[in-house]
Structure formats: structure tokens, C-alpha cells
Amino acid sequence: MSVNFDDPVKHEVWQSLRALNNAWTKGNPGDLKNHFHKDMVAITATDRERLEGREACITSWNNFAKAQDSPLERTRTQNPDLRQYSGDHLLL
């Protein structure tokens, strides 16, 4: 899906989100290291405990992708809407 935003900041955020999603949905979870902060924390629906740190999160995302019955590359985004709040806060 080709999406273009008139606002260059929104366009850059969208490109980053696409790269992040492509990393794990297309079987390259190691590429998430380019997007995940080394000290990130995540609460997921599939993990019993809070995930702490880049490596733990990459492992979890990779395990989730491997466990799917159908290829995740078939996922698609329709009509994305990025909204900017308070200067640099964006919501998809």
C-alpha cells in the first residue's frame, strides 16, 4: 500500500512504522533492533510477564510471528490516519 502524507513529519513516521511492521511480518525480526529502544518495555497479549529490553521484545515478536497459522505478510493497513497532538505527539 502506497500512502503519502502532505506533512513531511507524518510521512516520515509512516515510513518508520511500515519498516517496523515489515521487519517482523516478513520474517526479519532482527531488523527490529533498528526500531526498538534498548530499554523498551512492552505489555503484550501473548506474554505472561512484562517484557523488558530490546532483545526480550524482539524474541517475543519473533515467536508471535512464527506461531501464526497464516503468513503475516498478508496483513494490510487500510486508510491510515496519523494525527498530531501537542507538537511532536503522533497517534495512528
PDB file of N, CA, C and O in Angstrom, chain B, residues numbered from 101:
ATOM      1  N   MET B 101       0.844  -1.176   0.000  1.00  0.00           N
ATOM      2  CA  MET B 101       0.000   0.000   0.000  1.00  0.00           C
ATOM      3  C   MET B 101       0.886   1.235   0.000  1.00  0.00           C
ATOM      4  O   MET B 101       1.755   1.391   0.858  1.00  0.00           O
ATOM      5  N   SER B 102       0.662   2.086  -0.946  1.00  0.00           N
ATOM      6  CA  SER B 102       1.420   3.326  -1.025  1.00  0.00           C
ATOM      7  C   SER B 102       0.600   4.436  -0.380  1.00  0.00           C
ATOM      8  O   SER B 102      -0.503   4.748  -0.829  1.00  0.00           O
ATOM      9  N   VAL B 103       1.139   5.019   0.661  1.00  0.00           N
ATOM     10  CA  VAL B 103       0.455   6.091   1.381  1.00  0.00           C
ATOM     11  C   VAL B 103       1.385   7.282   1.427  1.00  0.00           C
ATOM     12  O   VAL B 103       2.567   7.140   1.739  1.00  0.00           O
ATOM     13  N   ASN B 104       0.873   8.428   1.127  1.00  0.00           N
ATOM     14  CA  ASN B 104       1.653   9.658   1.201  1.00  0.00           C
ATOM     15  C   ASN B 104       0.900  10.671   2.054  1.00  0.00           C
ATOM     16  O   ASN B 104      -0.308  10.856   1.912  1.00  0.00           O
ATOM     17  N   PHE B 105       1.634  11.309   2.927  1.00  0.00           N
ATOM     18  CA  PHE B 105       1.077  12.371   3.754  1.00  0.00           C
ATOM     19  C   PHE B 105       1.694  13.683   3.297  1.00  0.00           C
ATOM     20  O   PHE B 105       2.884  13.739   2.983  1.00  0.00           O
ATOM     21  N   ASP B 106       0.892  14.735   3.259  1.00  0.00           N
ATOM     22  CA  ASP B 106       1.405  16.051   2.876  1.00  0.00           C
ATOM     23  C   ASP B 106       2.427  16.573   3.873  1.00  0.00           C
ATOM     24  O   ASP B 106       3.382  17.252   3.497  1.00  0.00           O
ATOM     25  N   ASP B 107       2.224  16.260   5.125  1.00  0.00           N
ATOM     26  CA  ASP B 107       3.124  16.694   6.193  1.00  0.00           C
ATOM     27  C   ASP B 107       4.355  15.787   6.198  1.00  0.00           C
ATOM     28  O   ASP B 107       4.211  14.575   6.361  1.00  0.00           O
ATOM     29  N   PRO B 108       5.570  16.341   6.023  1.00  0.00           N
ATOM     30  CA  PRO B 108       6.771  15.501   5.974  1.00  0.00           C
ATOM     31  C   PRO B 108       7.035  14.730   7.268  1.00  0.00           C
ATOM     32  O   PRO B 108       7.606  13.640   7.223  1.00  0.00           O
ATOM     33  N   VAL B 109       6.631  15.275   8.420  1.00  0.00           N
ATOM     34  CA  VAL B 109       6.823  14.560   9.681  1.00  0.00           C
ATOM     35  C   VAL B 109       5.926  13.316   9.707  1.00  0.00           C
ATOM     36  O   VAL B 109       6.377  12.232  10.076  1.00  0.00           O
ATOM     37  N   LYS B 110       4.672  13.473   9.321  1.00  0.00           N
ATOM     38  CA  LYS B 110       3.755  12.334   9.271  1.00  0.00           C
ATOM     39  C   LYS B 110       4.249  11.294   8.263  1.00  0.00           C
ATOM     40  O   LYS B 110       4.174  10.092   8.517  1.00  0.00           O
ATOM     41  N   HIS B 111       4.746  11.755   7.140  1.00  0.00           N
ATOM     42  CA  HIS B 111       5.265  10.836   6.124  1.00  0.00           C
ATOM     43  C   HIS B 111       6.447  10.031   6.688  1.00  0.00           C
ATOM     44  O   HIS B 111       6.532   8.820   6.481  1.00  0.00           O
ATOM     45  N   GLU B 112       7.343  10.703   7.390  1.00  0.00           N
ATOM     46  CA  GLU B 112       8.497  10.018   7.977  1.00  0.00           C
ATOM     47  C   GLU B 112       8.056   9.008   9.039  1.00  0.00           C
ATOM     48  O   GLU B 112       8.588   7.900   9.101  1.00  0.00           O
ATOM     49  N   VAL B 113       7.090   9.388   9.868  1.00  0.00           N
ATOM     50  CA  VAL B 113       6.569   8.471  10.890  1.00  0.00           C
ATOM     51  C   VAL B 113       5.940   7.257  10.212  1.00  0.00           C
ATOM     52  O   VAL B 113       6.162   6.123  10.636  1.00  0.00           O
ATOM     53  N   TRP B 114       5.162   7.489   9.168  1.00  0.00           N
ATOM     54  CA  TRP B 114       4.513   6.383   8.454  1.00  0.00           C
ATOM     55  C   TRP B 114       5.562   5.432   7.856  1.00  0.00           C
ATOM     56  O   TRP B 114       5.410   4.213   7.945  1.00  0.00           O
ATOM     57  N   GLN B 115       6.608   5.973   7.258  1.00  0.00           N
ATOM     58  CA  GLN B 115       7.661   5.138   6.688  1.00  0.00           C
ATOM     59  C   GLN B 115       8.341   4.301   7.770  1.00  0.00           C
ATOM     60  O   GLN B 115       8.660   3.133   7.546  1.00  0.00           O
ATOM     61  N   SER B 116       8.562   4.892   8.933  1.00  0.00           N
ATOM     62  CA  SER B 116       9.170   4.166  10.047  1.00  0.00           C
ATOM     63  C   SER B 116       8.258   3.045  10.537  1.00  0.00           C
ATOM     64  O   SER B 116       8.726   1.941  10.815  1.00  0.00           O
ATOM     65  N   LEU B 117       6.962   3.321  10.645  1.00  0.00           N
ATOM     66  CA  LEU B 117       6.006   2.291  11.066  1.00  0.00           C
ATOM     67  C   LEU B 117       5.954   1.140  10.079  1.00  0.00           C
ATOM     68  O   LEU B 117       5.896  -0.023  10.478  1.00  0.00           O
ATOM     69  N   ARG B 118       5.973   1.457   8.796  1.00  0.00           N
ATOM     70  CA  ARG B 118       5.953   0.407   7.765  1.00  0.00           C
ATOM     71  C   ARG B 118       7.212  -0.449   7.860  1.00  0.00           C
ATOM     72  O   ARG B 118       7.137  -1.674   7.769  1.00  0.00           O
ATOM     73  N   ALA B 119       8.355   0.180   8.040  1.00  0.00           N
ATOM     74  CA  ALA B 119       9.612  -0.574   8.156  1.00  0.00           C
ATOM     75  C   ALA B 119       9.584  -1.470   9.384  1.00  0.00           C
ATOM     76  O   ALA B 119      10.015  -2.621   9.326  1.00  0.00           O
ATOM     77  N   LEU B 120       9.077  -0.944  10.497  1.00  0.00           N
ATOM     78  CA  LEU B 120       8.974  -1.730  11.725  1.00  0.00           C
ATOM     79  C   LEU B 120       8.058  -2.933  11.509  1.00  0.00           C
ATOM     80  O   LEU B 120       8.435  -4.056  11.847  1.00  0.00           O
ATOM     81  N   ASN B 121       6.881  -2.726  10.961  1.00  0.00           N
ATOM     82  CA  ASN B 121       5.950  -3.830  10.728  1.00  0.00           C
ATOM     83  C   ASN B 121       6.505  -4.841   9.733  1.00  0.00           C
ATOM     84  O   ASN B 121       6.349  -6.047   9.922  1.00  0.00           O
ATOM     85  N   ASN B 122       7.146  -4.363   8.685  1.00  0.00           N
ATOM     86  CA  ASN B 122       7.721  -5.275   7.700  1.00  0.00           C
ATOM     87  C   ASN B 122       8.807  -6.146   8.305  1.00  0.00           C
ATOM     88  O   ASN B 122       8.971  -7.296   7.899  1.00  0.00           O
ATOM     89  N   ALA B 123       9.550  -5.619   9.268  1.00  0.00           N
ATOM     90  CA  ALA B 123      10.642  -6.381   9.877  1.00  0.00           C
ATOM     91  C   ALA B 123      10.136  -7.701  10.466  1.00  0.00           C
ATOM     92  O   ALA B 123      10.732  -8.751  10.229  1.00  0.00           O
ATOM     93  N   TRP B 124       9.059  -7.654  11.218  1.00  0.00           N
ATOM     94  CA  TRP B 124       8.612  -8.896  11.852  1.00  0.00           C
ATOM     95  C   TRP B 124       7.561  -9.643  11.054  1.00  0.00           C
ATOM     96  O   TRP B 124       7.462 -10.863  11.190  1.00  0.00           O
ATOM     97  N   THR B 125       6.767  -8.967  10.221  1.00  0.00           N
ATOM     98  CA  THR B 125       5.753  -9.690   9.451  1.00  0.00           C
ATOM     99  C   THR B 125       6.342 -10.386   8.230  1.00  0.00           C
ATOM    100  O   THR B 125       5.739 -11.319   7.701  1.00  0.00           O
ATOM    101  N   LYS B 126       7.489  -9.952   7.785  1.00  0.00           N
ATOM    102  CA  LYS B 126       8.108 -10.569   6.606  1.00  0.00           C
ATOM    103  C   LYS B 126       9.295 -11.454   6.974  1.00  0.00           C
ATOM    104  O   LYS B 126      10.082 -11.839   6.110  1.00  0.00           O
ATOM    105  N   GLY B 127       9.419 -11.775   8.267  1.00  0.00           N
ATOM    106  CA  GLY B 127      10.408 -12.743   8.689  1.00  0.00           C
ATOM    107  C   GLY B 127      11.803 -12.209   8.942  1.00  0.00           C
ATOM    108  O   GLY B 127      12.771 -12.966   8.869  1.00  0.00           O
ATOM    109  N   ASN B 128      11.931 -10.921   9.238  1.00  0.00           N
ATOM    110  CA  ASN B 128      13.232 -10.341   9.545  1.00  0.00           C
ATOM    111  C   ASN B 128      13.208  -9.661  10.921  1.00  0.00           C
ATOM    112  O   ASN B 128      13.497  -8.469  11.019  1.00  0.00           O
ATOM    113  N   PRO B 129      12.869 -10.397  11.975  1.00  0.00           N
ATOM    114  CA  PRO B 129      12.721  -9.759  13.275  1.00  0.00           C
ATOM    115  C   PRO B 129      14.006  -9.128  13.798  1.00  0.00           C
ATOM    116  O   PRO B 129      13.949  -8.231  14.639  1.00  0.00           O
ATOM    117  N   GLY B 130      15.156  -9.576  13.320  1.00  0.00           N
ATOM    118  CA  GLY B 130      16.409  -8.953  13.739  1.00  0.00           C
ATOM    119  C   GLY B 130      16.473  -7.487  13.362  1.00  0.00           C
ATOM    120  O   GLY B 130      17.178  -6.706  14.001  1.00  0.00           O
ATOM    121  N   ASP B 131      15.731  -7.107  12.312  1.00  0.00           N
ATOM    122  CA  ASP B 131      15.700  -5.707  11.892  1.00  0.00           C
ATOM    123  C   ASP B 131      14.982  -4.811  12.897  1.00  0.00           C
ATOM    124  O   ASP B 131      15.096  -3.587  12.828  1.00  0.00           O
ATOM    125  N   LEU B 132      14.244  -5.412  13.830  1.00  0.00           N
ATOM    126  CA  LEU B 132      13.559  -4.611  14.841  1.00  0.00           C
ATOM    127  C   LEU B 132      14.551  -3.851  15.711  1.00  0.00           C
ATOM    128  O   LEU B 132      14.190  -2.850  16.332  1.00  0.00           O
ATOM    129  N   LYS B 133      15.792  -4.311  15.764  1.00  0.00           N
ATOM    130  CA  LYS B 133      16.805  -3.613  16.574  1.00  0.00           C
ATOM    131  C   LYS B 133      16.979  -2.177  16.103  1.00  0.00           C
ATOM    132  O   LYS B 133      17.424  -1.321  16.869  1.00  0.00           O
ATOM    133  N   ASN B 134      16.630  -1.906  14.844  1.00  0.00           N
ATOM    134  CA  ASN B 134      16.718  -0.549  14.308  1.00  0.00           C
ATOM    135  C   ASN B 134      15.556   0.338  14.760  1.00  0.00           C
ATOM    136  O   ASN B 134      15.573   1.549  14.542  1.00  0.00           O
ATOM    137  N   HIS B 135      14.548  -0.271  15.390  1.00  0.00           N
ATOM    138  CA  HIS B 135      13.340   0.471  15.762  1.00  0.00           C
ATOM    139  C   HIS B 135      13.031   0.418  17.258  1.00  0.00           C
ATOM    140  O   HIS B 135      12.361   1.308  17.782  1.00  0.00           O
ATOM    141  N   PHE B 136      13.509  -0.606  17.939  1.00  0.00           N
ATOM    142  CA  PHE B 136      13.210  -0.781  19.355  1.00  0.00           C
ATOM    143  C   PHE B 136      14.327  -0.165  20.200  1.00  0.00           C
ATOM    144  O   PHE B 136      15.508  -0.410  19.951  1.00  0.00           O
ATOM    145  N   HIS B 137      13.955   0.619  21.179  1.00  0.00           N
ATOM    146  CA  HIS B 137      14.922   1.201  22.112  1.00  0.00           C
ATOM    147  C   HIS B 137      15.500   0.088  22.979  1.00  0.00           C
ATOM    148  O   HIS B 137      14.797  -0.865  23.316  1.00  0.00           O
ATOM    149  N   LYS B 138      16.762   0.203  23.339  1.00  0.00           N
ATOM    150  CA  LYS B 138      17.427  -0.850  24.127  1.00  0.00           C
ATOM    151  C   LYS B 138      16.753  -1.065  25.475  1.00  0.00           C
ATOM    152  O   LYS B 138      16.832  -2.161  26.030  1.00  0.00           O
ATOM    153  N   ASP B 139      16.100  -0.054  26.007  1.00  0.00           N
ATOM    154  CA  ASP B 139      15.443  -0.160  27.312  1.00  0.00           C
ATOM    155  C   ASP B 139      13.918  -0.185  27.205  1.00  0.00           C
ATOM    156  O   ASP B 139      13.228   0.129  28.175  1.00  0.00           O
ATOM    157  N   MET B 140      13.388  -0.551  26.048  1.00  0.00           N
ATOM    158  CA  MET B 140      11.935  -0.536  25.869  1.00  0.00           C
ATOM    159  C   MET B 140      11.252  -1.525  26.804  1.00  0.00           C
ATOM    160  O   MET B 140      11.859  -2.488  27.274  1.00  0.00           O
ATOM    161  N   VAL B 141       9.991  -1.266  27.058  1.00  0.00           N
ATOM    162  CA  VAL B 141       9.142  -2.136  27.870  1.00  0.00           C
ATOM    163  C   VAL B 141       7.869  -2.360  27.076  1.00  0.00           C
ATOM    164  O   VAL B 141       7.343  -1.431  26.462  1.00  0.00           O
ATOM    165  N   ALA B 142       7.370  -3.595  27.086  1.00  0.00           N
ATOM    166  CA  ALA B 142       6.136  -3.891  26.358  1.00  0.00           C
ATOM    167  C   ALA B 142       5.237  -4.791  27.194  1.00  0.00           C
ATOM    168  O   ALA B 142       5.703  -5.697  27.885  1.00  0.00           O
ATOM    169  N   ILE B 143       3.958  -4.524  27.115  1.00  0.00           N
ATOM    170  CA  ILE B 143       2.932  -5.381  27.691  1.00  0.00           C
ATOM    171  C   ILE B 143       2.193  -5.961  26.492  1.00  0.00           C
ATOM    172  O   ILE B 143       1.621  -5.219  25.694  1.00  0.00           O
ATOM    173  N   THR B 144       2.204  -7.281  26.365  1.00  0.00           N
ATOM    174  CA  THR B 144       1.569  -7.906  25.203  1.00  0.00           C
ATOM    175  C   THR B 144       0.469  -8.863  25.647  1.00  0.00           C
ATOM    176  O   THR B 144       0.395  -9.262  26.809  1.00  0.00           O
ATOM    177  N   ALA B 145      -0.365  -9.211  24.708  1.00  0.00           N
ATOM    178  CA  ALA B 145      -1.450 -10.157  24.999  1.00  0.00           C
ATOM    179  C   ALA B 145      -0.950 -11.593  25.069  1.00  0.00           C
ATOM    180  O   ALA B 145      -1.645 -12.462  25.595  1.00  0.00           O
ATOM    181  N   THR B 146       0.235 -11.854  24.552  1.00  0.00           N
ATOM    182  CA  THR B 146       0.718 -13.236  24.486  1.00  0.00           C
ATOM    183  C   THR B 146       1.784 -13.576  25.515  1.00  0.00           C
ATOM    184  O   THR B 146       2.151 -14.742  25.653  1.00  0.00           O
ATOM    185  N   ASP B 147       2.283 -12.595  26.232  1.00  0.00           N
ATOM    186  CA  ASP B 147       3.313 -12.847  27.241  1.00  0.00           C
ATOM    187  C   ASP B 147       2.732 -12.666  28.634  1.00  0.00           C
ATOM    188  O   ASP B 147       1.982 -11.725  28.893  1.00  0.00           O
ATOM    189  N   ARG B 148       3.083 -13.570  29.516  1.00  0.00           N
ATOM    190  CA  ARG B 148       2.538 -13.525  30.875  1.00  0.00           C
ATOM    191  C   ARG B 148       3.107 -12.350  31.674  1.00  0.00           C
ATOM    192  O   ARG B 148       2.393 -11.710  32.445  1.00  0.00           O
ATOM    193  N   GLU B 149       4.379 -12.081  31.484  1.00  0.00           N
ATOM    194  CA  GLU B 149       5.053 -11.014  32.221  1.00  0.00           C
ATOM    195  C   GLU B 149       5.367  -9.838  31.300  1.00  0.00           C
ATOM    196  O   GLU B 149       5.364  -9.971  30.076  1.00  0.00           O
ATOM    197  N   ARG B 150       5.632  -8.708  31.897  1.00  0.00           N
ATOM    198  CA  ARG B 150       6.065  -7.522  31.147  1.00  0.00           C
ATOM    199  C   ARG B 150       7.405  -7.833  30.487  1.00  0.00           C
ATOM    200  O   ARG B 150       8.282  -8.439  31.104  1.00  0.00           O
ATOM    201  N   LEU B 151       7.559  -7.416  29.233  1.00  0.00           N
ATOM    202  CA  LEU B 151       8.825  -7.587  28.521  1.00  0.00           C
ATOM    203  C   LEU B 151       9.700  -6.378  28.796  1.00  0.00           C
ATOM    204  O   LEU B 151       9.238  -5.239  28.726  1.00  0.00           O
ATOM    205  N   GLU B 152      10.944  -6.622  29.104  1.00  0.00           N
ATOM    206  CA  GLU B 152      11.871  -5.530  29.387  1.00  0.00           C
ATOM    207  C   GLU B 152      13.116  -5.679  28.525  1.00  0.00           C
ATOM    208  O   GLU B 152      13.800  -6.701  28.575  1.00  0.00           O
ATOM    209  N   GLY B 153      13.402  -4.655  27.737  1.00  0.00           N
ATOM    210  CA  GLY B 153      14.605  -4.628  26.921  1.00  0.00           C
ATOM    211  C   GLY B 153      14.363  -5.042  25.477  1.00  0.00           C
ATOM    212  O   GLY B 153      13.465  -5.826  25.171  1.00  0.00           O
ATOM    213  N   ARG B 154      15.187  -4.493  24.607  1.00  0.00           N
ATOM    214  CA  ARG B 154      15.087  -4.726  23.168  1.00  0.00           C
ATOM    215  C   ARG B 154      15.103  -6.217  22.826  1.00  0.00           C
ATOM    216  O   ARG B 154      14.241  -6.689  22.084  1.00  0.00           O
ATOM    217  N   GLU B 155      16.066  -6.953  23.354  1.00  0.00           N
ATOM    218  CA  GLU B 155      16.220  -8.358  22.981  1.00  0.00           C
ATOM    219  C   GLU B 155      15.010  -9.195  23.377  1.00  0.00           C
ATOM    220  O   GLU B 155      14.572 -10.051  22.609  1.00  0.00           O
ATOM    221  N   ALA B 156      14.465  -8.957  24.568  1.00  0.00           N
ATOM    222  CA  ALA B 156      13.273  -9.690  25.001  1.00  0.00           C
ATOM    223  C   ALA B 156      12.095  -9.402  24.081  1.00  0.00           C
ATOM    224  O   ALA B 156      11.320 -10.301  23.753  1.00  0.00           O
ATOM    225  N   CYS B 157      11.962  -8.151  23.669  1.00  0.00           N
ATOM    226  CA  CYS B 157      10.851  -7.773  22.793  1.00  0.00           C
ATOM    227  C   CYS B 157      11.022  -8.359  21.402  1.00  0.00           C
ATOM    228  O   CYS B 157      10.053  -8.828  20.806  1.00  0.00           O
ATOM    229  N   ILE B 158      12.233  -8.338  20.880  1.00  0.00           N
ATOM    230  CA  ILE B 158      12.482  -8.926  19.559  1.00  0.00           C
ATOM    231  C   ILE B 158      12.167 -10.419  19.589  1.00  0.00           C
ATOM    232  O   ILE B 158      11.549 -10.941  18.662  1.00  0.00           O
ATOM    233  N   THR B 159      12.582 -11.098  20.635  1.00  0.00           N
ATOM    234  CA  THR B 159      12.302 -12.536  20.766  1.00  0.00           C
ATOM    235  C   THR B 159      10.799 -12.789  20.795  1.00  0.00           C
ATOM    236  O   THR B 159      10.311 -13.704  20.132  1.00  0.00           O
ATOM    237  N   SER B 160      10.062 -11.983  21.562  1.00  0.00           N
ATOM    238  CA  SER B 160       8.625 -12.152  21.663  1.00  0.00           C
ATOM    239  C   SER B 160       7.936 -11.910  20.318  1.00  0.00           C
ATOM    240  O   SER B 160       7.080 -12.696  19.913  1.00  0.00           O
ATOM    241  N   TRP B 161       8.301 -10.840  19.631  1.00  0.00           N
ATOM    242  CA  TRP B 161       7.702 -10.536  18.325  1.00  0.00           C
ATOM    243  C   TRP B 161       8.000 -11.674  17.348  1.00  0.00           C
ATOM    244  O   TRP B 161       7.129 -12.078  16.578  1.00  0.00           O
ATOM    245  N   ASN B 162       9.227 -12.186  17.380  1.00  0.00           N
ATOM    246  CA  ASN B 162       9.623 -13.280  16.501  1.00  0.00           C
ATOM    247  C   ASN B 162       8.808 -14.534  16.809  1.00  0.00           C
ATOM    248  O   ASN B 162       8.314 -15.188  15.890  1.00  0.00           O
ATOM    249  N   ASN B 163       8.662 -14.873  18.073  1.00  0.00           N
ATOM    250  CA  ASN B 163       7.880 -16.050  18.458  1.00  0.00           C
ATOM    251  C   ASN B 163       6.428 -15.914  18.045  1.00  0.00           C
ATOM    252  O   ASN B 163       5.818 -16.882  17.590  1.00  0.00           O
ATOM    253  N   PHE B 164       5.869 -14.726  18.198  1.00  0.00           N
ATOM    254  CA  PHE B 164       4.482 -14.488  17.784  1.00  0.00           C
ATOM    255  C   PHE B 164       4.336 -14.707  16.282  1.00  0.00           C
ATOM    256  O   PHE B 164       3.400 -15.374  15.839  1.00  0.00           O
ATOM    257  N   ALA B 165       5.247 -14.154  15.504  1.00  0.00           N
ATOM    258  CA  ALA B 165       5.173 -14.290  14.051  1.00  0.00           C
ATOM    259  C   ALA B 165       5.296 -15.751  13.620  1.00  0.00           C
ATOM    260  O   ALA B 165       4.590 -16.186  12.710  1.00  0.00           O
ATOM    261  N   LYS B 166       6.168 -16.496  14.252  1.00  0.00           N
ATOM    262  CA  LYS B 166       6.362 -17.908  13.911  1.00  0.00           C
ATOM    263  C   LYS B 166       5.138 -18.758  14.258  1.00  0.00           C
ATOM    264  O   LYS B 166       4.890 -19.774  13.610  1.00  0.00           O
ATOM    265  N   ALA B 167       4.378 -18.356  15.265  1.00  0.00           N
ATOM    266  CA  ALA B 167       3.245 -19.147  15.740  1.00  0.00           C
ATOM    267  C   ALA B 167       1.977 -18.954  14.913  1.00  0.00           C
ATOM    268  O   ALA B 167       0.996 -19.666  15.128  1.00  0.00           O
ATOM    269  N   GLN B 168       1.973 -18.026  13.990  1.00  0.00           N
ATOM    270  CA  GLN B 168       0.766 -17.749  13.225  1.00  0.00           C
ATOM    271  C   GLN B 168       0.493 -18.852  12.204  1.00  0.00           C
ATOM    272  O   GLN B 168       1.420 -19.402  11.609  1.00  0.00           O
ATOM    273  N   ASP B 169      -0.793 -19.171  12.007  1.00  0.00           N
ATOM    274  CA  ASP B 169      -1.194 -20.198  11.043  1.00  0.00           C
ATOM    275  C   ASP B 169      -1.067 -19.723   9.608  1.00  0.00           C
ATOM    276  O   ASP B 169      -0.787 -20.520   8.713  1.00  0.00           O
ATOM    277  N   SER B 170      -1.270 -18.434   9.380  1.00  0.00           N
ATOM    278  CA  SER B 170      -1.200 -17.904   8.023  1.00  0.00           C
ATOM    279  C   SER B 170      -0.081 -16.876   7.950  1.00  0.00           C
ATOM    280  O   SER B 170       0.269 -16.263   8.958  1.00  0.00           O
ATOM    281  N   PRO B 171       0.473 -16.688   6.779  1.00  0.00           N
ATOM    282  CA  PRO B 171       1.579 -15.727   6.642  1.00  0.00           C
ATOM    283  C   PRO B 171       1.166 -14.312   7.035  1.00  0.00           C
ATOM    284  O   PRO B 171       0.131 -13.807   6.599  1.00  0.00           O
ATOM    285  N   LEU B 172       1.976 -13.697   7.850  1.00  0.00           N
ATOM    286  CA  LEU B 172       1.676 -12.337   8.287  1.00  0.00           C
ATOM    287  C   LEU B 172       1.893 -11.319   7.184  1.00  0.00           C
ATOM    288  O   LEU B 172       1.409 -10.192   7.289  1.00  0.00           O
ATOM    289  N   GLU B 173       2.614 -11.687   6.122  1.00  0.00           N
ATOM    290  CA  GLU B 173       2.827 -10.707   5.061  1.00  0.00           C
ATOM    291  C   GLU B 173       1.527 -10.361   4.336  1.00  0.00           C
ATOM    292  O   GLU B 173       1.488  -9.422   3.541  1.00  0.00           O
ATOM    293  N   ARG B 174       0.470 -11.116   4.610  1.00  0.00           N
ATOM    294  CA  ARG B 174      -0.822 -10.807   4.004  1.00  0.00           C
ATOM    295  C   ARG B 174      -1.566  -9.721   4.768  1.00  0.00           C
ATOM    296  O   ARG B 174      -2.630  -9.276   4.336  1.00  0.00           O
ATOM    297  N   THR B 175      -1.027  -9.299   5.880  1.00  0.00           N
ATOM    298  CA  THR B 175      -1.688  -8.235   6.629  1.00  0.00           C
ATOM    299  C   THR B 175      -1.609  -6.938   5.834  1.00  0.00           C
ATOM    300  O   THR B 175      -0.670  -6.729   5.066  1.00  0.00           O
ATOM    301  N   ARG B 176      -2.573  -6.092   6.017  1.00  0.00           N
ATOM    302  CA  ARG B 176      -2.547  -4.816   5.311  1.00  0.00           C
ATOM    303  C   ARG B 176      -3.219  -3.739   6.147  1.00  0.00           C
ATOM    304  O   ARG B 176      -4.073  -4.013   6.991  1.00  0.00           O
ATOM    305  N   THR B 177      -2.815  -2.536   5.889  1.00  0.00           N
ATOM    306  CA  THR B 177      -3.381  -1.387   6.572  1.00  0.00           C
ATOM    307  C   THR B 177      -4.262  -0.639   5.583  1.00  0.00           C
ATOM    308  O   THR B 177      -3.870  -0.390   4.443  1.00  0.00           O
ATOM    309  N   GLN B 178      -5.430  -0.295   6.029  1.00  0.00           N
ATOM    310  CA  GLN B 178      -6.347   0.451   5.177  1.00  0.00           C
ATOM    311  C   GLN B 178      -6.615   1.820   5.783  1.00  0.00           C
ATOM    312  O   GLN B 178      -6.918   1.942   6.970  1.00  0.00           O
ATOM    313  N   ASN B 179      -6.502   2.831   4.962  1.00  0.00           N
ATOM    314  CA  ASN B 179      -6.826   4.192   5.368  1.00  0.00           C
ATOM    315  C   ASN B 179      -6.139   4.642   6.649  1.00  0.00           C
ATOM    316  O   ASN B 179      -6.820   5.022   7.601  1.00  0.00           O
ATOM    317  N   PRO B 180      -4.821   4.610   6.699  1.00  0.00           N
ATOM    318  CA  PRO B 180      -4.131   5.059   7.914  1.00  0.00           C
ATOM    319  C   PRO B 180      -4.410   6.535   8.186  1.00  0.00           C
ATOM    320  O   PRO B 180      -4.564   7.338   7.266  1.00  0.00           O
ATOM    321  N   ASP B 181      -4.470   6.861   9.439  1.00  0.00           N
ATOM    322  CA  ASP B 181      -4.771   8.226   9.853  1.00  0.00           C
ATOM    323  C   ASP B 181      -3.804   8.607  10.971  1.00  0.00           C
ATOM    324  O   ASP B 181      -3.967   8.170  12.110  1.00  0.00           O
ATOM    325  N   LEU B 182      -2.812   9.408  10.653  1.00  0.00           N
ATOM    326  CA  LEU B 182      -1.873   9.897  11.656  1.00  0.00           C
ATOM    327  C   LEU B 182      -2.362  11.255  12.131  1.00  0.00           C
ATOM    328  O   LEU B 182      -2.619  12.149  11.325  1.00  0.00           O
ATOM    329  N   ARG B 183      -2.487  11.404  13.430  1.00  0.00           N
ATOM    330  CA  ARG B 183      -2.920  12.681  13.997  1.00  0.00           C
ATOM    331  C   ARG B 183      -1.849  13.201  14.928  1.00  0.00           C
ATOM    332  O   ARG B 183      -1.302  12.462  15.746  1.00  0.00           O
ATOM    333  N   GLN B 184      -1.559  14.475  14.794  1.00  0.00           N
ATOM    334  CA  GLN B 184      -0.519  15.096  15.593  1.00  0.00           C
ATOM    335  C   GLN B 184      -1.154  15.892  16.725  1.00  0.00           C
ATOM    336  O   GLN B 184      -2.077  16.680  16.521  1.00  0.00           O
ATOM    337  N   TYR B 185      -0.626  15.658  17.934  1.00  0.00           N
ATOM    338  CA  TYR B 185      -1.117  16.356  19.116  1.00  0.00           C
ATOM    339  C   TYR B 185       0.045  17.006  19.845  1.00  0.00           C
ATOM    340  O   TYR B 185       1.117  16.409  19.946  1.00  0.00           O
ATOM    341  N   SER B 186      -0.138  18.192  20.346  1.00  0.00           N
ATOM    342  CA  SER B 186       0.851  18.882  21.173  1.00  0.00           C
ATOM    343  C   SER B 186       2.255  18.889  20.546  1.00  0.00           C
ATOM    344  O   SER B 186       3.236  18.534  21.200  1.00  0.00           O
ATOM    345  N   GLY B 187       2.334  19.281  19.323  1.00  0.00           N
ATOM    346  CA  GLY B 187       3.635  19.410  18.680  1.00  0.00           C
ATOM    347  C   GLY B 187       4.188  18.119  18.130  1.00  0.00           C
ATOM    348  O   GLY B 187       4.046  17.849  16.937  1.00  0.00           O
ATOM    349  N   ASP B 188       4.826  17.300  18.980  1.00  0.00           N
ATOM    350  CA  ASP B 188       5.509  16.123  18.447  1.00  0.00           C
ATOM    351  C   ASP B 188       4.854  14.790  18.854  1.00  0.00           C
ATOM    352  O   ASP B 188       5.483  13.744  18.693  1.00  0.00           O
ATOM    353  N   HIS B 189       3.649  14.791  19.362  1.00  0.00           N
ATOM    354  CA  HIS B 189       2.965  13.569  19.737  1.00  0.00           C
ATOM    355  C   HIS B 189       2.060  13.125  18.583  1.00  0.00           C
ATOM    356  O   HIS B 189       1.173  13.865  18.155  1.00  0.00           O
ATOM    357  N   LEU B 190       2.294  11.925  18.094  1.00  0.00           N
ATOM    358  CA  LEU B 190       1.521  11.404  16.975  1.00  0.00           C
ATOM    359  C   LEU B 190       0.736  10.163  17.380  1.00  0.00           C
ATOM    360  O   LEU B 190       1.193   9.374  18.207  1.00  0.00           O
ATOM    361  N   LEU B 191      -0.429   9.998  16.803  1.00  0.00           N
ATOM    362  CA  LEU B 191      -1.273   8.853  17.073  1.00  0.00           C
ATOM    363  C   LEU B 191      -1.711   8.265  15.755  1.00  0.00           C
ATOM    364  O   LEU B 191      -2.141   8.991  14.859  1.00  0.00           O
ATOM    365  N   LEU B 192      -1.608   6.958  15.628  1.00  0.00           N
ATOM    366  CA  LEU B 192      -2.062   6.276  14.415  1.00  0.00           C
ATOM    367  C   LEU B 192      -3.375   5.612  14.707  1.00  0.00           C
ATOM    368  O   LEU B 192      -3.952   4.973  13.827  1.00  0.00           O
TER     369      LEU B 192
END
